[in-house]
Amino acid sequence: MSIKRANIGELKTHLSRYVKGVKGGGSVLITERNVPVAKILPLEDDDL
């Protein structure tokens, strides 16, 4: 699984690109001023 890193501004600008990557099994580490603040992960079947 690949982990991408994106600051909030980049994520806002290219959200659909990052969501497409997450749908493909990747994850996104969201940073604010280079400090990690959140992570976007694909849902598991038992999450629904």
Backbone hydrogen bonds, N-H to C=O, Kabsch-Sander energy under -0.5 kcal/mol:
donor,donor_aa,acceptor,acceptor_aa,energy
4,K,2,S,-0.6
4,K,27,S,-3.0
6,A,29,L,-2.5
8,I,31,T,-1.4
11,L,7,N,-2.6
12,K,8,I,-2.5
13,T,9,G,-1.9
14,H,10,E,-2.1
15,L,12,K,-0.6
17,R,14,H,-0.6
18,Y,14,H,-1.8
19,V,15,L,-2.7
20,K,16,S,-2.1
21,G,17,R,-1.6
22,V,18,Y,-2.1
23,K,19,V,-2.6
24,G,20,K,-1.2
25,G,22,V,-2.0
26,G,21,G,-2.3
27,S,2,S,-2.1
28,V,40,I,-2.1
29,L,4,K,-3.4
30,I,28,V,-0.6
30,I,38,A,-2.8
31,T,6,A,-2.5
32,E,35,V,-2.3
35,V,32,E,-1.1
37,V,30,I,-3.1
38,A,30,I,-1.5
40,I,28,V,-2.8
41,L,39,K,-0.5
47,D,44,E,-1.8
48,L,45,D,-1.1
